[in-house]
């Protein structure tokens, strides 16, 4: 069976290594990015570079989008020169961004009107997981489309979960982001206590990371804080966006979310203080 022809839109910190892993797995990949120079490293690996979104859509059976926020996905799909202009009946759009679940359901409905399926498949694992091909991928949409695209997901991630109908992937990702963000706050605040108590942070991390306080955030971001490394793998700006989406989802459901509200307030303060492009471990600086 001939590998799926894949189009990839959005070659940022996450998108570029993901597209590279698809090429490595033997898929034919066409790419498009708003900043054309970002396509060059992938072109050197064998990717076809398209000059427009409709051109990419018309030459691809599956199109992946990996952009920042809900309005960006809408523009890429339905803008004046968006993917919808070139998508053919039977095509599949996979949005791997983290965006609004309710907007995702609406986008899926609009694409279905022209015979195009849509999967929402946000990821967790950050830049490290994108490079290594070990992402966790949460997929919503038609199960038949999911099964067809499973080999593609296997090239990008280690844990792939079909979560249910359209919007379910995004909802699952927001659960992930709430838990991760509140755990991040716990790590940052705990290490502020360690610093204020004149403890050695590396020694403290070794002690607490092996016990009940151990977590991905402790193991991966704790050492970065200890070294004063606030370079972004996942930025405060994007963390704020995801927590905002979760807060909006809670509001739509009429549910209380005190932890999410607190974290959103802190992230808003971080943005106001110009910390948005730091890695999310840079929240440590806000509490300093």
KAZI-V918076 format. One record per run of one state. SS is the DSSP state (~ for helix, > for strand, _ for the rest). FROM is the first residue (numbers start at 1). TO is the last residue. If there is no record, write none. Layout:
[[SS | FROM | TO] [SS | FROM | TO]]
//
This chain:
[[_ | 1 | 4] [> | 5 | 9] [_ | 10 | 14] [~ | 15 | 24] [_ | 25 | 27] [> | 28 | 32] [_ | 33 | 35] [~ | 36 | 44] [_ | 45 | 47] [> | 48 | 49] [_ | 50 | 52] [~ | 53 | 58] [_ | 59 | 61] [> | 62 | 65] [_ | 66 | 69] [~ | 70 | 78] [_ | 79 | 82] [~ | 83 | 85] [_ | 86 | 91] [> | 92 | 95] [_ | 96 | 100] [~ | 101 | 112] [_ | 113 | 116] [> | 117 | 124] [_ | 125 | 125] [~ | 126 | 132] [_ | 133 | 134] [> | 135 | 140] [_ | 141 | 142] [~ | 143 | 156] [> | 157 | 164] [_ | 165 | 167] [~ | 168 | 196] [_ | 197 | 200] [~ | 201 | 209] [_ | 210 | 215] [~ | 216 | 220] [_ | 221 | 221] [~ | 222 | 227] [_ | 228 | 234] [> | 235 | 235] [~ | 236 | 253] [_ | 254 | 257] [~ | 258 | 272] [_ | 273 | 278] [> | 279 | 279] [~ | 280 | 287] [_ | 288 | 288]]
//
